[in-house]
Structures are given as C-alpha cells and as structure tokens.
Amino acid sequence: MPSEKTKLEKTKSESIPPETVTPETSDTDDTSPATTNATASVDIASPQATGSQRGRFVPARASAEIERQLAAALAPGLYLVATPIGNLADITVRALSVLARADVIYCEDTRHSRTLVAHYGIGTRLEAYHEHNGARERPRILARLAGGERVALISDAGTPLVSDPGYKLVREAIDAGHRVESLPGPSAIMAGLTSSGLPTDAFLFAGFLPVRSAGRRSRAAELANVPATLVFYEAPSRIAASLADLAAALGDRPAAVARELTKRFETFLRGPLPALAAEFASAPEPKGEFVILVGPPLTTEVTDAAIEAALVIALETMTVRDAAKSVADALNAPKSRVYDLAVALRRSEDGDGGGYGDL
C-alpha cells in the first residue's frame, strides 16, 4: 500500500447517462395550481429558484435554436464534427444541425455511430472511413465535395483527426480548394487535462505509447525535458505496463489516470507516477478507456556554483557563447544567467578585467 506521503487520490463520478436523468421533485405536487403559480411567478435568477424553475425555458429555447439552424442552408464542404466521448448529452446544437443537414456522414464504424444518430433521430446516411479503407475512399469523398455535397466526418468518439483517421483527407480537401470547417466539442484530452489537477498552461498530447516496453521507455525519454504536462491515450491491456515504463523514465512526477471519461463510472486516480504504477501493477486488468497525464519536469534551483563548475569544463574547449548555451541546456537554467557567469569566468581567467575575448 502507498505510504501516507504517496497516498493516492481517487474520485468517482456520480454522473447519470442522459437517458436515465429524472426531473427534480419536491414534497408538493408540481401539477397543483398552487405550485404552478409559484413556479410561474418565481424569479429564475433568485437563489431560491429550483433547478427545474431556473431551466424551465431551456427546452423551448434549445428547440427554437435547433429549428433555426436546420432551416438554414449548409454550404458545400467538409465538416469535422466532434461527437460525445461517452455521454450522449455532450453533443452540441450545431453538431446536431450539421449532421442532420449533411448529405453523408463518414465515420470509423457505422455500427458504433448509428447509436448516436438514432438517439437524436438523424436520418443522414452513414459511410465508413477508417485507416484500412482510407486510400480507396478519399477519391470518392473528394469527388463528392467537387460535386457540391456537404460531407460530415466524425470519429467513434471525440474530435476527428486526434488519434483518429482524417489528416490525409483534410490535407487533400484543402489542396483541392474545398471548404473545411471544424465544429469543436468533446475531447478526452481536454476533459482529462482540466480535471487532472496538473498544470494546464502548456501541454503536449503524445497519442498512444508504443506497444513494446523498450519503445515506450525510449519515447518517454524523448519527452522527459518537455516543459509541459504530457497526455497519453492507453488501452486497458497496457495501462499497467505503460505506467511502469513512464515511472522508470520520468521519475517521481505528479500524475493522473482518467478512466471512462464522461461515462457513468468515470474515475480519476491522482498521485505520484510511481505510486500510480504500483497501484495498477497490483490490480486486476481493468476495463474501459484511459487517459494518462504526467506533470512537467520538477524544477530545482541550480546554484551559481553548479553552473560555474560546468562552465569551467565547457570553457576549456568552447567559446563563451557556445559554453553558455551548452551549460544552460544541460542544466535547464536561464541562458542569460549562465552567459553572465561565463563572461565573468572568462574575465577572471584573462586577469585583466576588460574585453570580452573570444565571446
């Protein structure tokens, strides 16, 4: 078990799938005249208003907005539509209107995507587009676009092209002069990152790690000095091994593992990377889809003495400028600070206190 210092933080979502959501109830009968009048007269912005009172205008307004968009013409082009990553309620109004007005929807798996379109009553035809048929289907899609059709591209879940097929199609559509438009929406990357408790000002999405351990460790070593939160996707069969390899390569960094994001059994496990690796190593193989998030390199203050010691060696074979750059990169120290120390060292070596020598 992890020590108190490395105690893991677990959270579990209590979210309910949209098809099972029930309205709020109270001790009074909402159908009674008294309750109806109270509901009608309450200020929906007041703290006393219930959830159902605050949202009583939402169905009509949302319906009106969908109807307005459905009535508008959709320009010919390729539309990249983000779809829910688990909870069907996460679809946007604009996404629904584009999928309904498109001439065809291309998706990775027509059986999987049929659940989404059937849930919202969308009758647009589904066609398959994935890594195995892409070379054959791209010319056909480009021909559709050339003929003035409206083509929607979706993935099984989330935003198209992100760890999913589509890049080559988008590139060729752009080269052919066709309209390409993205409809933002659900993304496992952003859902995991924003709930992880790790820095969000800079992050790098690295997709899936290599299948073999040596490849994973090599890839992790390549990313070790990236000053950003690292985000990976991983399969349940490899989650334990990947965490072990990441811990071996990246050390004791803060990290998080998200499972089944936006779904009923969404879970987060947060803690030091080695502790997370140990947690999964001792557990049965899990189920679900995973996002691994690893915090940026831990910063430690480099002393002037340490910088000067490295500069003394570097200045034996390098100019001041080259030595300063080499040491700054090696110690992850500010280049201006290292350069100033290098100049001072060179001056002290020259013994004349002037000139910049071979700067």
VOGU-3710 file (C-alpha; in Angstrom, 3 decimals, decimal comma):
1> mpsektklek> 0,000/0,000/0,000  1,237/3,551/-0,698  2,627/5,425/2,261  0,848/8,485/3,633  3,248/10,635/1,630  2,308/8,958/-1,632  -1,331/8,359/-0,805  -3,385/8,226/-3,965  -6,412/10,368/-4,534  -9,402/8,648/-6,122
11> tksesippet> -12,566/10,242/-7,371  -15,595/8,622/-8,921  -18,206/10,413/-10,935  -21,829/10,114/-9,955  -22,992/11,432/-13,324  -26,027/9,728/-14,826  -26,465/8,957/-18,538  -28,925/11,352/-20,185  -31,471/8,655/-20,879  -31,818/7,964/-17,139
21> vtpetsdtdd> -31,953/11,536/-15,840  -35,075/12,250/-13,797  -36,529/15,716/-13,049  -36,166/17,244/-9,639  -39,058/16,551/-7,285  -40,330/18,249/-4,151  -42,684/17,428/-1,328  -45,537/19,149/-3,140  -47,349/18,032/-6,264  -45,889/20,076/-9,134
31> tspattnata> -49,137/19,745/-11,055  -51,215/21,518/-8,429  -52,425/25,048/-9,239  -50,585/26,493/-6,249  -47,278/25,009/-7,334  -47,833/26,011/-10,963  -48,486/29,609/-9,957  -45,425/29,639/-7,692  -43,286/28,269/-10,487  -44,601/30,838/-12,914
41> svdiaspqat> -44,005/33,765/-10,570  -40,575/32,825/-9,177  -37,569/34,854/-10,290  -35,443/32,265/-12,135  -32,284/34,192/-11,200  -33,040/34,144/-7,478  -31,113/31,839/-5,120  -34,443/30,321/-4,025  -35,268/29,043/-7,513  -35,021/25,272/-8,009
51> gsqrgrfvpa> -33,167/23,664/-10,866  -36,376/22,931/-12,747  -37,521/26,543/-12,270  -34,229/28,019/-13,459  -34,268/25,796/-16,530  -37,926/25,920/-17,479  -37,245/27,995/-20,593  -34,340/25,814/-21,805  -36,316/23,170/-23,788  -38,189/25,757/-25,826
61> rasaeierql> -35,126/27,932/-26,429  -32,949/24,955/-27,377  -35,637/23,617/-29,686  -36,016/27,017/-31,353  -32,257/27,263/-31,909  -32,099/23,807/-33,476  -35,036/24,621/-35,737  -33,374/27,893/-36,766  -30,155/26,109/-37,698  -31,932/23,277/-39,503
71> aaalapglyl> -33,787/25,820/-41,629  -30,553/27,492/-42,766  -28,712/26,249/-45,831  -25,492/24,341/-45,211  -22,686/25,322/-47,558  -20,904/22,574/-49,504  -17,720/21,384/-47,836  -16,105/19,003/-45,384  -17,298/19,358/-41,782  -15,222/17,869/-38,943
81> vatpignlad> -17,745/17,217/-36,187  -16,780/16,408/-32,595  -19,052/13,800/-31,014  -19,551/12,640/-27,387  -16,814/10,568/-25,768  -19,304/8,717/-23,597  -22,273/10,818/-22,532  -24,633/11,394/-25,478  -25,837/14,653/-23,907  -22,448/16,248/-24,637
91> itvralsvla> -23,289/16,784/-28,329  -23,604/20,440/-29,375  -26,641/22,013/-31,013  -24,526/22,995/-34,006  -23,169/19,461/-34,375  -26,704/18,041/-34,471  -27,785/20,530/-37,111  -24,778/19,845/-39,345  -25,107/16,063/-39,071  -28,801/16,332/-39,959
101> radviycedt> -28,212/18,595/-42,972  -25,157/16,801/-44,375  -25,547/14,645/-47,470  -23,452/11,893/-45,917  -21,653/11,202/-42,631  -18,324/9,386/-42,774  -17,384/7,562/-39,583  -14,941/4,917/-38,350  -17,582/2,305/-37,556  -21,125/2,682/-38,871
111> rhsrtlvahy> -22,493/0,324/-36,194  -20,999/2,423/-33,416  -22,081/5,781/-34,848  -25,602/4,550/-35,551  -26,265/4,716/-31,811  -25,641/8,476/-31,854  -27,666/9,331/-34,949  -30,548/7,080/-33,880  -30,628/8,672/-30,413  -31,228/12,101/-31,961
121> gigtrleayh> -33,379/10,947/-34,893  -30,857/11,888/-37,590  -31,539/10,135/-40,893  -28,341/11,039/-42,771  -26,642/8,083/-44,431  -23,538/6,672/-42,724  -20,467/5,545/-44,664  -17,251/4,043/-43,298  -13,933/5,894/-43,421  -11,014/4,432/-41,463
131> ehngarerpr> -7,319/3,651/-41,749  -7,937/0,432/-43,685  -10,123/1,895/-46,460  -8,897/5,486/-46,478  -6,835/5,202/-49,675  -9,888/3,847/-51,530  -12,476/6,201/-50,025  -10,592/9,515/-50,221  -11,021/9,940/-54,003  -14,734/9,210/-53,637
141> ilarlagger> -15,127/11,776/-50,859  -13,187/14,362/-52,849  -15,460/13,684/-55,813  -18,487/14,292/-53,590  -17,006/17,590/-52,465  -16,250/18,568/-56,057  -19,889/17,855/-56,860  -21,044/20,349/-54,208  -22,044/17,902/-51,476  -21,960/18,531/-47,731
151> valisdagtp> -19,788/15,849/-46,108  -19,507/15,350/-42,337  -16,597/13,428/-40,794  -16,858/12,043/-37,273  -14,815/9,605/-35,195  -16,074/6,907/-32,850  -15,730/9,419/-30,026  -14,360/12,908/-29,569  -12,756/15,220/-32,106  -11,887/13,787/-35,538
161> lvsdpgyklv> -8,196/13,519/-36,535  -6,987/13,413/-32,908  -5,577/9,863/-32,704  -8,126/9,052/-35,426  -8,137/8,932/-39,259  -8,727/12,078/-41,294  -5,485/14,030/-41,665  -4,844/12,934/-45,257  -8,447/13,620/-46,237  -8,336/17,124/-44,764
171> reaidaghrv> -4,984/17,836/-46,425  -6,241/16,734/-49,856  -9,528/18,600/-49,440  -7,641/21,801/-48,637  -5,278/21,278/-51,571  -8,288/20,853/-53,848  -9,737/24,153/-52,650  -12,726/22,753/-50,754  -14,229/24,321/-47,661  -13,039/22,588/-44,468
181> eslpgpsaim> -14,745/23,566/-41,218  -14,290/22,211/-37,704  -17,068/22,018/-35,125  -15,411/21,910/-31,690  -16,792/19,800/-28,903  -15,956/16,817/-26,678  -12,335/15,780/-26,301  -10,883/13,204/-23,910  -7,645/15,195/-23,887  -9,274/18,355/-22,565
191> agltssglpt> -11,643/16,538/-20,212  -8,733/14,667/-18,657  -6,384/17,635/-18,534  -8,767/20,077/-16,913  -9,782/17,603/-14,202  -6,299/16,255/-13,511  -5,068/18,965/-11,155  -1,902/19,264/-13,268  -0,642/22,440/-14,990  -2,772/23,400/-17,991
201> daflfagflp> -0,826/26,419/-19,291  1,249/24,144/-21,546  0,586/20,529/-22,502  1,664/18,035/-25,146  -0,582/15,284/-26,465  1,573/12,304/-27,438  -1,143/9,859/-28,527  -0,673/6,178/-27,750  2,688/4,944/-26,466  4,500/2,187/-28,411
211> vrsagrrsra> 3,338/-1,374/-27,791  6,696/-2,724/-26,583  8,388/-1,717/-23,339  11,664/-0,631/-24,972  9,755/1,624/-27,340  7,730/3,134/-24,508  10,801/3,941/-22,444  12,559/5,424/-25,451  9,547/7,615/-26,249  9,256/8,716/-22,614
221> aelanvpatl> 12,962/9,646/-22,579  12,416/11,790/-25,695  9,641/13,680/-23,880  11,372/13,898/-20,491  12,530/17,512/-20,841  9,357/18,908/-22,425  8,265/21,719/-20,051  4,597/20,776/-20,197  2,026/18,305/-18,932  2,169/15,142/-21,038
231> vfyeapsria> -1,073/13,495/-22,164  -1,331/9,931/-23,484  -4,121/7,592/-24,519  -3,798/3,958/-23,441  -5,620/0,658/-23,782  -6,677/-1,272/-20,653  -4,439/-4,217/-21,569  -1,327/-1,999/-21,477  -2,149/0,588/-18,815  -0,154/-1,089/-16,026
241> asladlaaal> 2,932/-1,703/-18,185  2,839/1,815/-19,630  2,645/3,409/-16,190  5,609/1,303/-15,038  7,699/2,381/-18,032  6,715/6,030/-17,631  7,657/5,926/-13,947  11,022/4,365/-14,787  11,773/7,028/-17,403  10,223/10,142/-15,840
251> gdrpaavare> 10,609/9,533/-12,116  8,572/10,865/-9,225  6,332/13,326/-11,060  2,720/14,135/-10,165  0,342/12,316/-12,481  -3,255/11,282/-13,026  -5,080/8,444/-14,739  -8,610/9,043/-16,036  -10,911/6,170/-16,936  -14,236/6,189/-18,796
261> ltkrfetflr> -14,430/9,976/-19,005  -17,971/11,445/-19,024  -19,496/7,990/-18,528  -21,415/6,757/-15,519  -18,396/5,040/-13,966  -15,853/7,770/-14,686  -12,914/7,540/-12,273  -9,766/9,547/-11,600  -6,678/8,289/-9,833  -4,172/11,003/-8,895
271> gplpalaaef> -0,790/10,778/-7,199  2,956/10,392/-7,801  3,693/8,484/-11,007  5,495/5,564/-9,249  2,550/5,161/-6,855  0,103/5,038/-9,740  2,252/2,416/-11,443  2,290/0,327/-8,265  -1,479/0,676/-7,863  -2,185/-0,707/-11,351
281> asapepkgef> 0,540/-3,369/-11,113  -1,214/-4,949/-8,130  -4,758/-4,716/-9,519  -6,611/-6,989/-11,984  -6,595/-5,870/-15,614  -9,107/-3,022/-15,794  -11,765/-2,278/-18,385  -12,522/0,957/-20,193  -10,637/3,696/-21,991  -7,776/5,520/-20,289
291> vilvgppltt> -6,057/8,896/-20,420  -2,660/9,186/-18,691  -1,467/12,630/-17,633  2,033/13,339/-16,324  3,120/16,660/-14,855  6,063/18,650/-16,292  9,631/18,123/-15,034  10,096/19,029/-11,394  12,042/22,277/-11,225  15,040/22,552/-8,918
301> evtdaaieaa> 17,043/25,722/-8,443  20,530/25,389/-9,929  23,143/27,223/-7,872  25,727/29,563/-9,350  28,415/27,235/-8,035  26,986/24,321/-10,029  26,749/26,445/-13,155  30,310/27,743/-12,755  31,659/24,224/-12,231  30,090/23,137/-15,511
311> lvialetmtv> 31,300/26,295/-17,278  34,897/25,757/-16,188  34,913/22,457/-18,055  32,993/23,780/-21,073  35,229/26,854/-21,459  38,269/24,640/-21,931  37,075/23,752/-25,440  34,331/26,265/-26,282  33,842/29,962/-26,728  31,921/31,807/-24,019
321> rdaaksvada> 28,789/31,915/-26,146  28,865/28,204/-27,006  29,765/27,185/-23,458  26,916/29,245/-22,015  24,402/27,689/-24,411  25,655/24,147/-23,757  25,547/24,511/-19,954  22,185/26,314/-19,955  20,627/23,499/-21,994  22,206/20,787/-19,851
331> lnapksrvyd> 21,163/22,324/-16,527  17,865/23,782/-17,737  18,999/27,175/-16,460  18,217/30,637/-17,889  20,592/31,355/-20,762  21,141/34,998/-19,763  22,171/33,996/-16,250  24,595/31,335/-17,496  26,055/33,711/-20,080  26,746/36,383/-17,453
341> lavalrrsed> 28,545/33,834/-15,275  30,535/32,611/-18,287  31,623/36,163/-19,125  32,716/36,739/-15,518  34,692/33,498/-15,512  36,445/34,352/-18,756  37,343/37,795/-17,478  38,762/36,355/-14,251  40,803/33,862/-16,260  42,148/36,615/-18,509
351> gdgggygdl> 43,071/38,556/-15,383  42,648/41,945/-16,993  39,029/42,648/-16,101  38,389/44,005/-19,569  37,457/42,874/-23,040  35,279/40,008/-23,990  37,989/37,870/-25,558  36,543/35,069/-27,679  32,899/35,787/-26,881
//
